[in-house]
Amino acid sequence: MVHLEALGLGLGLAPLIAELLKANPEPVNAFKALDTKHMTESRQEFYRDLGYEVAMLKMTLTFLVRELPITEKEKSKLVDEKNLDAMVWKQPSDELRSALEERLSSCSDSFIQSMERILQLFGKIVEDKSVPLSANQIRVCTETSYKKIEELLEGELSLAKKLRIGWTKEKRDKILQGLQKHNERLARMLKRSSSMATRLFPLERKPTVLCVPDLGLRRLMSGLRKSICSAWCKCVRKHEAQLGLQKTWKKEDHVRLDLLLNVSQETGKVQWGESKINIYLKESALETRDHVPCGRRDSATQHRRRSGILTSTAPVESPENSPNRESIETSFRSLPRHRSPTLPSSVEQTSEERRKCRRPSESHREVDHICETVRAAQKVRRASQITFHENTLWHDATTAEKDIPPQFAHRHGTSLHQVLKSRNLKMKDRKILQVLLAQSVLFFPWSAQDLNKFSISLHHDFKKPFATLASDHDHEEDPSLDTLGEEDRQLVWKPYDNEILAALATTLLEIELEAPIEELQIEDDLGDCGPGTFDSNFWTTTRIMKNKEDDMLQGCYGAIDACLRCDFEGHARTLDDPGVLQQVYERIVAPLERDLFTGFGIEMPFGAPDTAKESLGTTVTISLPSAVATPAATSRTRGSVTKFDAAHELSGVSAPLAAVAV
């Protein structure tokens, strides 16, 4: 028998019994119409169970047909009870065959076998004497079932006279058990078949915006860090700030991050203030202004940008009194790209005039001390709006601060190290955390010593990671910090090609195994480094990964393995290279995103706009300059860790940007 014909039998018998139940809402009453003399309690229970199994089969088949990659007209033929076309299943088209194989993937054969067995059991329910059949027809159970259905659907007798059920209790129970078993198999295979997830989340999925925007974002993050750390006040207590790692895309060129800042109050108590950071990945108006103060252009001195070099159209002096062209261009190249060269006195401005010219709008005021701005908003339990524009922090005095309630400021966090030891992470939480940390490498200027369990903290929402901007005296120290000087480190051979990716590999493995890497180290992993050092952690991670391929999800294993190998051919192994970022996404981030989507149906794609409704919060706006200098190397510093508070729920993440003592 053609396998696909079996599905036609199911769709043929299901509407038959469904029609009987539809005419009599109560299953028991429906079957009472068939035989009112033999209605024991066991038979009534059988009718109820039979009606349930038929309904479940119908739902399974309907769900399958709706997901097949065929036209709507063909789908209606397969599931429409009134216009059931049996020939569609008896002689299926090549397109239908291909659609079933694509949807069910490797489960297609097992699915059809279970479906065939269900139809055989249905054939045993209806007695052969219900319809006139020949002896040859009765010998083939599945064919007999189909002949019965055709006769029952096309005959003129009433349904009660057409249908007769076998009455032996042993036979009823055996048939019912078989129906239940195979119905469950059908549902499980349909649910777990991976072709649907593959179509919605293709293996070769490419990021929508990755190289240019996020390379610019990495540079902006370095500038933002420096600007915030330079805007501290003269408070006695050292400040601590945490910057969100989870990006919320509002538009393709607009990214939002969270910011937390602790400030001391008049009472001496330290409280956290909360902000929102909006990052706009657009070139600023500097390109049109050509870096000349507005309103003071001199017709004899017009500066414009040519091939990245600032040139002057001012009248040229005599060779004796003027430097040569080569020395002029060399001096211009040495200038910071975001600043203009010193202008003649005729176009010089006061600092106040230059400040007004750079101001985003008339309502913005330059922030001298960011903690004072946050403290003023804290007094009314709200947050303020800050704009980061042209390497300067601005406060928008017109912001409706009453509409920006805090979300994280009242929460307590705990280090990932403490959480790993307490085994409080669920599998879904671990997968979300892995995705967020891997995505942060694409835009966040990590240093190798920042990316570890000691500097990552968990808050009340796993989808809101943070990065520490300043450290505190009581923070735990990372034992893997290397004490070698910078010159000595350059002479030491390293077993890894990229320290940041090596640190990411260790952290991802710790989250996957829910155990600190130090607990998994053996003597062979230590060498001359000693326990808990960066190199010993790398060797431990490499050794464990050799034996974990069969115990981990394919995407997670491949991502960690790619971090360790770092074999990006044709590119320098630095994350400031757009080509490397592209490969990091494809080989590290995307596999983790697929694991999260396939296992839990959670989509957290990197580089795609977030259509979810954004929550209100403080805003920090960042404008992308036309020319951004290469980001300075981040220093290896100790990350902050807050004490574990078991009384608070754990569901968020934070990590360090750079620890800066004030």
Secondary structure, 3 states (H helix, E strand, C coil): CCHHHHHHHHHHHHHHHHHHHHHCCCHHHHHHCCCCCCCCHHHHHHHHHHHHHHHHHHHHHHHHHHHCCCCHHHHHHHHCCCCCCHHHHHCCCHHHHHHHHHHHHHHHHHHHHHHHHHHHHHHHHECHHHCCCCHHHHHCHHHHHHHHHHHHHHCCCCHHHHCCECCCHHHHHHHHHHHHHHHHHHHHHHHHCCHHHHHHCCCCCCCCCCHHHHHHHHHHHHHHHHHHHCCCCCCCCCCEEEEECCCEEEECCEEEEEEEEEEECCCCCEEEEEEEEEEEEEECCHHHHCCCCCCCCECCECEEEECCEEEECCCCCCCCCCCCHHHHHHHHHCCCCCCCCCCCHHHCCCHHHHHHHHCCCCCEEECCCHHHHHHHHHCCCCCCCEEEECCEEEEECCCCHHHCCCCCCCCCCEEHHHHHHHCCCCHHHHHHHHHHHHHHHHHCCCCCCCCCCCCCEECCCCCCCEEECCCCCCCCCCCCCCCCCHHHHHHCCCCCCCHHHHHHHHHHHHHHHCCCHHHHCCHHHHCCCCCCCHHHHHHHHHHHHCCCCCCCCHHHHHHHHHHHHCCCCCCCCCCCCHHHHHHHHHHHHHHHHHHHHHHHCCCCCCCCCCCCCCCCCCCEEEEECCCCCCCCCCCCCCCCCCCCCCCCCCCCCECCCCCCCC
